[in-house]
Amino acid sequence: MKLLKKIGKVLGYSIVSLLSILLIAFLILFAKPLWHRWVTYPKAQRDLEAFQTRHREVTPVVSSKVFRGLLHLHSYWSHDSKGTLYDLVTAAKLRGIDFLFLTDHPHGSQDSFPRGFKGLYEGVLIEPGSEKEGFDSWPIRDTAVVDWKLGKDTVAKVVTQNGGIVFYAHTEEPHNWKNPYFQGMEIYNYHSNILQKKHLFPILTDFLINGSKYRAWAYRTVFDRQTSILARWDSLNTRRKVVGFGATDEHENVNFRARLLKDGRVLWTGIDTKPMDTVKVSFKNRWLFSNPDPDGYVFKWMIINTYETSFNNDVNYVFADTLSVPEMRKQLLAGHHFMAFKFLGDAKGFCYFASDKQGKTLGIMGDSIRVADIGSLKAVSPYPGKFRIVKDGKEMTSTTNESYDFSWDQPLTKGAYRLEVEVKPGKEWQPWVYTNPIYLY
Ligand SMILES: [Zn+2]
């Protein structure tokens, strides 16, 4: 009996010790995300909601409309995405996104267009493009064939000379910056931002704990100021016009999904859309599955990135007359756009522009204006912020107080002048808007 008691005691102690070790390990691994869940993110959300009550309507500076859109994202047509039309359009409508310029990875070196989705779907304009060799390219034409075997510099020449668009993707990586044919570059890419991190585990634990309720804040925690990319962009713009834009690079592929097949079984796919198993639906697993969505999905566990969140993150705002591909192409290449982290505040109404000495508007971001004509550089904003003018990579002025308007009329000389706006929902200033430059010549 004594021996049994002893064994029982030892067993009891062992179980308690093991549970304590597991609890301590859990707390060590998840302490920060749990702190975010219960303290940081709820406070950040309250502060953001208070900040957003300060929205004001802005009288438009120019007659163009403003369309919100995404450049560089992936759908089912890429080997590493399962995004469907339903997923894309649902997220776009939820977030007020007007256009999606897809960049699906080609299936081979002969890349023919159109492919995937092209056209207007429930009011959302979708144009297929290609991401390969560090390019975000959209041939635009209806029967284009891009031959990647020609080499990327030649592809850039062929695509742009035939009326297409070539922007540089993943600008943290090496590119031929001297190639005269590329027309623009990513100044922020969420995917690149994640890849820059030394440790991915804290990102994963943050999303595991906070993905369901505070995914936008988990996204924000990933954010780093892209100082060297912006410096590169500024330096290029001292020589010629290179437009800048925000890239989501959304694949919606760090998740687990289950899709109902025609034979009644269910196909499980995992991270990076890898097929895992096909199983029969039985009483053991039925509780996991909901009714199929229009694409047949009965289960989705989105761990990190979703269309829904990235369509509210770094969004491009384009000044244009109509929502059409030729018009978007024209305005994108003109640099008549800026990017904003939309979840901090929708930037519709924001404008960066130049006026003459009498106050008449001469042009907006992306435009070239004679030094002799310029009076001042100005901005209007639906949210109060701090404004910073960067000329050819050098800060020229930075306001310190929050304001809805900005005007700068110091003696202006030749150069590319872009504007950054930071907002302060809570205690910290957060980058919100990056505009294309106004070029003075
Ligand atoms: Zn991509």
Boltz pocket constraint, residues with backbone or C-beta under 6 A from the ligand:
constraints:
  - pocket:
      binder: B
      contacts: [[A, 72], [A, 73], [A, 74], [A, 103], [A, 131], [A, 249], [A, 250]]
      max_distance: 6.0
